[in-house]
Amino acid sequence: MEGLRGIRGARRATLAAVCVVALAAPAAGWASESPAPPDPQPARVEVERVRPERPRWETLRFLKANRDFLRARLDGLRQTPAAGSAVARSIDPRFLAYRRMMEEALAARDSLGRARADLEGRQLLRSVADVARLEAELDLMERSLADQRGRLAGLQADFAGRQRTALAVVVAGYPGEGDLDSLALRLDGGAAVAIALSPAERDALRGGATLEIFHGLVEPREQVVEVLLAGASWPAGDRGFVTLDPARDGLTFLRLDLSTLRAEVGAPGVVATSWVHDATLRTGKDLETGP
């Protein structure tokens, strides 16, 4: 008798924890829409000399300082019709699956609640039939736990197992004023990656080649990439900053054109462009071989 109660208590605690996680995790996903397809066209990116400052709570201080003015402007608001598009976008099938998971979890919780109330109301197992009924209820708990594990595995695959956000940095061109010995990159919160340019690589850049200097996984958030130059015409500490927002689960390219570098301007003279790799485009080799 005491052994069965111990097993029942452990299973209930585990099942309650699993239900809480499964109900809470997908809440943020229902209100969002499917991500728009990335734009593969290159876009101009500013290279700044000083790291951008982002003061915290600046918006709240602004609203408080201008509270009376904003209230006066709100009193004068009038509703006017505006032209717009009301075309609905398709919903990610995973978000519909999350709602179904929640409904299944609620149904399982109700079933387990009724089974627990009936189990606690018994004071004594008086017959073999009672023991068989208890075993059936324990089997129900086992099946419910197995279903919860499957739902949690799906959630983990969506939010943790499918992270593929990557950044590739390439350089092209070569400065007309002086030689460039090396350059380095530093991502937010990371160490600098220094790349020494050999004579062969410098000649290749002069001839119009493109050189990849970084390719790796990054966080899908806005971050600042620091570019550092080193050479006879570039003083130590010459650097520029590029702000990027890598696309989630996509490959973002950053191209640095070194042909526009001038000694009097330094690293901010680099022309930077950024675009997202479109995996649906077919290459020339694919077009030759066909589908």
Contacts in CASP RR format, 6 or more apart in sequence:
PFRMAT RR
TARGET T0000
AUTHOR 0000-0000-0000
METHOD contacts of the structure
MODEL  1
MEGLRGIRGARRATLAAVCVVALAAPAAGWASESPAPPDPQPARVEVERV
RPERPRWETLRFLKANRDFLRARLDGLRQTPAAGSAVARSIDPRFLAYRR
MMEEALAARDSLGRARADLEGRQLLRSVADVARLEAELDLMERSLADQRG
RLAGLQADFAGRQRTALAVVVAGYPGEGDLDSLALRLDGGAAVAIALSPA
ERDALRGGATLEIFHGLVEPREQVVEVLLAGASWPAGDRGFVTLDPARDG
LTFLRLDLSTLRAEVGAPGVVATSWVHDATLRTGKDLETGP
1 125 0 8 1.000
4 134 0 8 1.000
7 138 0 8 1.000
8 119 0 8 1.000
8 138 0 8 1.000
11 138 0 8 1.000
11 141 0 8 1.000
11 142 0 8 1.000
11 145 0 8 1.000
12 112 0 8 1.000
12 116 0 8 1.000
12 141 0 8 1.000
14 145 0 8 1.000
15 112 0 8 1.000
15 141 0 8 1.000
15 144 0 8 1.000
15 145 0 8 1.000
15 148 0 8 1.000
18 145 0 8 1.000
18 148 0 8 1.000
18 149 0 8 1.000
18 152 0 8 1.000
19 105 0 8 1.000
19 108 0 8 1.000
19 109 0 8 1.000
19 148 0 8 1.000
21 152 0 8 1.000
22 101 0 8 1.000
22 102 0 8 1.000
22 105 0 8 1.000
22 148 0 8 1.000
22 151 0 8 1.000
22 152 0 8 1.000
22 155 0 8 1.000
23 102 0 8 1.000
23 105 0 8 1.000
23 106 0 8 1.000
25 155 0 8 1.000
25 159 0 8 1.000
26 95 0 8 1.000
26 98 0 8 1.000
26 99 0 8 1.000
26 101 0 8 1.000
26 102 0 8 1.000
26 155 0 8 1.000
29 95 0 8 1.000
29 98 0 8 1.000
30 95 0 8 1.000
30 98 0 8 1.000
30 99 0 8 1.000
32 95 0 8 1.000
33 89 0 8 1.000
33 91 0 8 1.000
33 92 0 8 1.000
34 89 0 8 1.000
34 90 0 8 1.000
34 91 0 8 1.000
34 92 0 8 1.000
35 248 0 8 1.000
37 278 0 8 1.000
38 247 0 8 1.000
38 250 0 8 1.000
38 276 0 8 1.000
38 278 0 8 1.000
39 275 0 8 1.000
39 276 0 8 1.000
40 275 0 8 1.000
40 276 0 8 1.000
40 277 0 8 1.000
40 278 0 8 1.000
40 281 0 8 1.000
41 275 0 8 1.000
42 255 0 8 1.000
42 273 0 8 1.000
42 274 0 8 1.000
42 275 0 8 1.000
43 273 0 8 1.000
43 274 0 8 1.000
43 275 0 8 1.000
44 271 0 8 1.000
44 272 0 8 1.000
44 273 0 8 1.000
45 242 0 8 1.000
45 243 0 8 1.000
45 244 0 8 1.000
45 254 0 8 1.000
45 272 0 8 1.000
45 273 0 8 1.000
45 274 0 8 1.000
46 242 0 8 1.000
46 243 0 8 1.000
46 272 0 8 1.000
47 227 0 8 1.000
47 240 0 8 1.000
47 241 0 8 1.000
47 242 0 8 1.000
47 267 0 8 1.000
47 268 0 8 1.000
47 269 0 8 1.000
47 270 0 8 1.000
47 271 0 8 1.000
47 272 0 8 1.000
48 240 0 8 1.000
48 241 0 8 1.000
48 242 0 8 1.000
48 243 0 8 1.000
48 268 0 8 1.000
49 239 0 8 1.000
49 240 0 8 1.000
49 241 0 8 1.000
49 267 0 8 1.000
49 268 0 8 1.000
50 241 0 8 1.000
51 224 0 8 1.000
51 226 0 8 1.000
51 241 0 8 1.000
52 224 0 8 1.000
52 241 0 8 1.000
52 243 0 8 1.000
63 70 0 8 1.000
94 158 0 8 1.000
98 155 0 8 1.000
101 151 0 8 1.000
101 155 0 8 1.000
104 147 0 8 1.000
104 151 0 8 1.000
105 148 0 8 1.000
105 151 0 8 1.000
108 144 0 8 1.000
108 147 0 8 1.000
108 148 0 8 1.000
111 140 0 8 1.000
111 144 0 8 1.000
112 140 0 8 1.000
112 141 0 8 1.000
112 144 0 8 1.000
115 137 0 8 1.000
115 140 0 8 1.000
115 141 0 8 1.000
118 137 0 8 1.000
119 134 0 8 1.000
119 137 0 8 1.000
122 130 0 8 1.000
125 131 0 8 1.000
125 134 0 8 1.000
162 249 0 8 1.000
163 217 0 8 1.000
163 220 0 8 1.000
163 249 0 8 1.000
164 217 0 8 1.000
164 249 0 8 1.000
164 250 0 8 1.000
165 217 0 8 1.000
165 218 0 8 1.000
165 219 0 8 1.000
165 220 0 8 1.000
165 246 0 8 1.000
165 247 0 8 1.000
165 248 0 8 1.000
165 249 0 8 1.000
165 250 0 8 1.000
165 252 0 8 1.000
166 215 0 8 1.000
166 216 0 8 1.000
166 217 0 8 1.000
166 218 0 8 1.000
166 246 0 8 1.000
166 250 0 8 1.000
166 251 0 8 1.000
166 252 0 8 1.000
167 187 0 8 1.000
167 214 0 8 1.000
167 215 0 8 1.000
167 216 0 8 1.000
167 217 0 8 1.000
167 218 0 8 1.000
167 244 0 8 1.000
167 246 0 8 1.000
167 251 0 8 1.000
167 252 0 8 1.000
167 253 0 8 1.000
167 254 0 8 1.000
168 212 0 8 1.000
168 214 0 8 1.000
168 215 0 8 1.000
168 216 0 8 1.000
168 251 0 8 1.000
168 252 0 8 1.000
168 253 0 8 1.000
168 254 0 8 1.000
169 185 0 8 1.000
169 212 0 8 1.000
169 213 0 8 1.000
169 214 0 8 1.000
169 215 0 8 1.000
169 225 0 8 1.000
169 253 0 8 1.000
169 254 0 8 1.000
169 255 0 8 1.000
169 256 0 8 1.000
170 210 0 8 1.000
170 211 0 8 1.000
170 212 0 8 1.000
170 213 0 8 1.000
170 253 0 8 1.000
170 254 0 8 1.000
170 255 0 8 1.000
170 256 0 8 1.000
171 183 0 8 1.000
171 205 0 8 1.000
171 210 0 8 1.000
171 211 0 8 1.000
171 213 0 8 1.000
171 255 0 8 1.000
171 256 0 8 1.000
171 257 0 8 1.000
171 258 0 8 1.000
172 205 0 8 1.000
172 208 0 8 1.000
172 209 0 8 1.000
172 210 0 8 1.000
172 211 0 8 1.000
172 255 0 8 1.000
172 256 0 8 1.000
172 257 0 8 1.000
172 258 0 8 1.000
172 259 0 8 1.000
173 205 0 8 1.000
173 206 0 8 1.000
173 207 0 8 1.000
173 208 0 8 1.000
173 257 0 8 1.000
173 258 0 8 1.000
173 259 0 8 1.000
174 180 0 8 1.000
174 202 0 8 1.000
174 205 0 8 1.000
174 206 0 8 1.000
174 207 0 8 1.000
174 258 0 8 1.000
174 259 0 8 1.000
175 233 0 8 1.000
175 258 0 8 1.000
175 259 0 8 1.000
175 261 0 8 1.000
175 262 0 8 1.000
176 259 0 8 1.000
176 261 0 8 1.000
177 233 0 8 1.000
177 261 0 8 1.000
177 262 0 8 1.000
177 263 0 8 1.000
178 231 0 8 1.000
178 232 0 8 1.000
178 233 0 8 1.000
178 263 0 8 1.000
179 202 0 8 1.000
179 231 0 8 1.000
179 232 0 8 1.000
179 233 0 8 1.000
180 197 0 8 1.000
180 202 0 8 1.000
180 229 0 8 1.000
180 230 0 8 1.000
180 231 0 8 1.000
180 233 0 8 1.000
180 234 0 8 1.000
180 258 0 8 1.000
180 261 0 8 1.000
181 196 0 8 1.000
181 197 0 8 1.000
181 230 0 8 1.000
181 231 0 8 1.000
181 232 0 8 1.000
182 194 0 8 1.000
182 195 0 8 1.000
182 196 0 8 1.000
182 197 0 8 1.000
182 230 0 8 1.000
182 231 0 8 1.000
183 194 0 8 1.000
183 195 0 8 1.000
183 197 0 8 1.000
183 213 0 8 1.000
183 227 0 8 1.000
183 228 0 8 1.000
183 229 0 8 1.000
183 230 0 8 1.000
184 192 0 8 1.000
184 193 0 8 1.000
184 194 0 8 1.000
184 195 0 8 1.000
184 227 0 8 1.000
184 228 0 8 1.000
184 230 0 8 1.000
185 192 0 8 1.000
185 193 0 8 1.000
185 195 0 8 1.000
185 213 0 8 1.000
185 214 0 8 1.000
185 225 0 8 1.000
185 226 0 8 1.000
185 227 0 8 1.000
185 228 0 8 1.000
186 192 0 8 1.000
186 193 0 8 1.000
186 225 0 8 1.000
186 226 0 8 1.000
186 228 0 8 1.000
187 218 0 8 1.000
187 223 0 8 1.000
187 225 0 8 1.000
187 226 0 8 1.000
188 219 0 8 1.000
188 223 0 8 1.000
188 224 0 8 1.000
192 226 0 8 1.000
192 228 0 8 1.000
193 213 0 8 1.000
193 214 0 8 1.000
195 213 0 8 1.000
197 205 0 8 1.000
201 211 0 8 1.000
204 211 0 8 1.000
205 211 0 8 1.000
205 258 0 8 1.000
210 255 0 8 1.000
218 246 0 8 1.000
219 246 0 8 1.000
220 246 0 8 1.000
220 247 0 8 1.000
220 248 0 8 1.000
220 249 0 8 1.000
221 245 0 8 1.000
221 246 0 8 1.000
222 243 0 8 1.000
222 244 0 8 1.000
222 245 0 8 1.000
223 243 0 8 1.000
223 244 0 8 1.000
223 245 0 8 1.000
223 246 0 8 1.000
224 241 0 8 1.000
224 242 0 8 1.000
224 243 0 8 1.000
224 244 0 8 1.000
225 241 0 8 1.000
225 242 0 8 1.000
225 243 0 8 1.000
225 244 0 8 1.000
225 254 0 8 1.000
226 239 0 8 1.000
226 240 0 8 1.000
226 241 0 8 1.000
227 239 0 8 1.000
227 240 0 8 1.000
227 241 0 8 1.000
227 242 0 8 1.000
227 256 0 8 1.000
227 267 0 8 1.000
227 270 0 8 1.000
228 237 0 8 1.000
228 238 0 8 1.000
228 239 0 8 1.000
228 240 0 8 1.000
228 267 0 8 1.000
229 237 0 8 1.000
229 238 0 8 1.000
229 239 0 8 1.000
229 261 0 8 1.000
229 266 0 8 1.000
229 267 0 8 1.000
230 236 0 8 1.000
230 238 0 8 1.000
233 263 0 8 1.000
234 263 0 8 1.000
234 266 0 8 1.000
234 267 0 8 1.000
238 266 0 8 1.000
238 267 0 8 1.000
239 267 0 8 1.000
240 267 0 8 1.000
240 268 0 8 1.000
240 270 0 8 1.000
242 254 0 8 1.000
242 272 0 8 1.000
244 252 0 8 1.000
244 254 0 8 1.000
244 274 0 8 1.000
246 252 0 8 1.000
247 276 0 8 1.000
250 276 0 8 1.000
250 277 0 8 1.000
251 276 0 8 1.000
251 277 0 8 1.000
251 279 0 8 1.000
252 274 0 8 1.000
252 275 0 8 1.000
252 276 0 8 1.000
252 277 0 8 1.000
253 274 0 8 1.000
253 275 0 8 1.000
253 276 0 8 1.000
253 277 0 8 1.000
254 272 0 8 1.000
254 273 0 8 1.000
254 274 0 8 1.000
255 272 0 8 1.000
255 273 0 8 1.000
255 274 0 8 1.000
256 270 0 8 1.000
256 271 0 8 1.000
256 272 0 8 1.000
257 270 0 8 1.000
257 271 0 8 1.000
257 272 0 8 1.000
257 273 0 8 1.000
258 270 0 8 1.000
259 271 0 8 1.000
260 269 0 8 1.000
260 270 0 8 1.000
260 271 0 8 1.000
261 267 0 8 1.000
261 269 0 8 1.000
261 270 0 8 1.000
262 269 0 8 1.000
END
